[in-house]
Amino acid sequence: MTATERFQDLPLEEVLGDRFGRYSKYIIQERALPDARDGLKPVQRRILYAMHMEGNTHLKGFRKSAKTVGNVIGNYHPHGDSSVYEAMVRMSQSWKVRNLLVEMHGNNGSIDGDPAAAMRYTEARLSAISTELLRDIESDTVDHISNFDDTSEEPVVLPARYPNLLVNGSTGISAGYATEIPPHHLGEVIDAAVMRIEKPDSTVEDLMTVIKGPDFPGGGIIQGVDGIKNAYETGKGKIVIRGKVDIEDIRGAKQQLVITELPYEVNKAVLVKRMDEYRADKKVEGIAEVRDETDRTGLRIVVELKKEADTSGVLNFLYKNTDLQVHYNFNMVAIHKKRPMLMGLRDLLDAYIGHQKEVVTRRTKYDYDKAMKRKHIVEGLIKALSILDQVIETIRGSKDKKDAKNNLEQQYAFTEAQAEAIVSLQLYRLTNTDVTALQKESDELDKKISQLDAILTSDSKLMSVIKKELKGIKKQYEDNRRSVIEDKIEELKINMEVLVASEDVVVSVTKDGYIKRTSQRSYAASNGQDLAMKETDKLLSLLNINTTDSLLLFTNKGNYIHFPVHTLPEIRWKDLGQHFSSIVSSDKDEEIVHAEGVKSFEHDSLIFITKKGMVKKSELKLYNAQRTARALVGLNVKKDDELIAVHRTDGNRTLMLGTHYGYGLRFKEEEVSMVGQRAAGVKGIKLKDGDYVVSAFIAEDDDHLLAVTQRGAVKKMSAKEFDLGTRANRGLIMLRELKKNPHRLVQLFKIDVDDEYMLETDRGIRTSVTPVKLRPNDRYSNGSFIIDEAEKGTVIKTWKTAAAIDV
């Protein structure tokens, strides 16, 4: 063959697809998924078969694990020794396997995730119940195939005299398929199999009268009967498993949580560490100490609580935030008829029962053939003893054994098998008593053949044999159920007081987006002065709030961020805060327009006003977000618009809007209907071309307003100047129109007695104004100049000073 002929020119995608397809088929059928009949993966089956063939059973002593692993690798499973040993170790771990298939001496790992000792140190043997998986394998009950090097044979499946797949469960991941079958109680599974035999049309509801649900090795509490039922019907379902926790009273009027059972496959050491981290990081209040008191008598984790701690609250927190409670998802996939299939309870039981019918039929046929052969031999021996003298004479007159057999066959019509038995007969058997014994054996064989034939010809008798043997295994190996099953999944409610130590703090939010939580002590030490801020920044909000409360931040893009106050960075009053974009993801040009402290989300509403005059009202409780990792949509804002104000209201307030061109509109908030969280809202004010809303707030009749124009004029007036109008109108003018250089509104404020405001021009010159010193003007005036535009520049910004924002 030339070099050109050796190489093929094939598309890469075709080659990859073909090779990966073959690989996928192999790992699905021959590695990761269990067989529906015996519930074993190939490596597990080979380990058990190798130990059985070596006589390494529970009736004999333990044998070095390395010897078994070497035997498995050398004869049946040409893979890594570690993977074989790990599979062997898992079958011996009482916290992972419901009914142990392998008994092991030495360190076989722990529930803390510690690895087993090396295989040269440990010893193992088959458990008693493993022999039930292998029983009758020599009676031609299952097919055998050649091993990888054709030096011996291995079984395709084990006889499996009990439904091992349901009893011990299985977990595995292959290509495109995964399986998650929980372990069950042996007695319940056998009862379900018997019911399925007796009543082939039994429903899942019928079967669940005997098989209540999974039964995990470590016990625990299972919640969600509906999830179990779904899994048994479809192969997929979801349940909750929680550890068993007792509440004990201890001295000092304190209590402690004692955990004695853990959810399936939860690492105890990781769980204890996580609970202690929550205590150390003060993520939960009330835990004094976490101790692992597990010893040879059993598992015991103690969570000692502080005096007057909320015991149920702490327990619910641990359920929700640690692996003391986990979700378990059934995904009952097994190899059935050489294909991976998602199987419900009835399918799994039927697959097992079908396998048992074949096993018992083949065993019965094997025993029948064996009995018939022996019957034939016994008949020959009885006949030979009846003519013993002639037989002896014929044998003595023969040249050799072969000649003797031929003579017996020709002279007395013995068959070849009978002649072989006669010439092999020992002399001591030639006594009168042996005829009686042979006749008795012949009668017993007739009876046995009759029984075996009845099983082979009657389906009901075949099934009764299967049922009898299953019940025998149940009687011998059944133990008590370990897991408790509860009907409903409990909804976990955690009081905020459990999570957070209640503490009054001061939260500051600046216009540039810097936020911080400051202790009352740090705030008082500075007397509320010297707030650390950048020169160009200004204080937006100062809140006296509790760590159990929430902070809502709203941005100009209509997004909002929900911060539980205790999660805010605790920073000294004299230090700069942390920018909100470093805590949650946000756009670069996103700015905070409003900060709202919330103790309870149950009441009140939020009113949103945009630059284009859109107004929206939504219930406050819609903004009680559970996710705090990123900004969420609080208002649907159009691309050319932005949010300028948010106000909290009880539903009976009056809303005031002021525009750049100097129009003001006041209307009752009841004109704005309540809408959902992401809605855009309705038109609040009718705007002229080029006009936009500069201010929006709640303003009642007795409130006073402060208007600031770009020319440096300020005007104080009463809210009564603006008669109540209706939504979507243009409103009333609050500035006298001038033909040359008309006044334009920079900002409109609702003022309190002690307020002070700062005006800044485009030349960076700042001037303060105290409204209490101003006399009220009417709506048609342009107010008083406090800045000379020609000298100091045009006013572009105005804000309430930090000193006036009272905590």
Secondary structure, DSSP 4 states (H G I P E B T S, - for coil): --HHHH-----HHHHHHHHHHHHHHHHIIIIIS-BTTT---HHHHHHHHHHHHTT-STTS--EEHHHHHHHHHHHT--S-HHHHHHHHHHTT-TTT-SS-SEEEES----TT-PPPPPTTT-EEEE-HHHHHHHTTGGGT-S-EEE-TTSSSEEESS---SS-HHHHH-EEEE-SS-EEEE----HHHHHHHHHHHHH-TT--HHHHTTT--S---TT--EEE-HHHHHHHHHHSEEEEEEE-EEEEEEETTTEEEEEEEE--TT--HHHHHHHHHHHHHTTSSSSEEEEEE--BTTB--EEEEEPTT--HHHHHHHHHHHSTTEEEEEEE-EEEETTEEEE--HHHHHHHHHHHHHHHHHHHHHHHHHHHHHHHHHHHHHHHHHHTHHHHHHHHHTSSSHHHHHHHHHHHH---HHHHHHHHT--GGG-SHHHHHHHHHHHHHHHHHHHHHHHHHH-HHHHHHHHHHHHHHHHHHH-----SEEESSPPPP---HHHHS---EEEEEEETTSEEEEEEHHHHHHTTT------TT--EEEEEEEETTSEEEEEETTSEEEEEEGGGS-B--TTS--EEGGGTSB--TT--EEEEEEES-SSS-EEEEEETTSEEEEEEGGGG--S--SB-EESS---TT--EEEEEEE-S--EEEEEETTSEEEEEEGGGSPB--TT---EE-B---TT--EEEEEE--TT-EEEEEETTSEEEEEEGGGS-B--TTB--EE-S---SSS---EEEEEEE-TT--EEEEETTS-EEEE-GGGSPB--TT---EESS-HHHH--EEEEEE-GGGS--
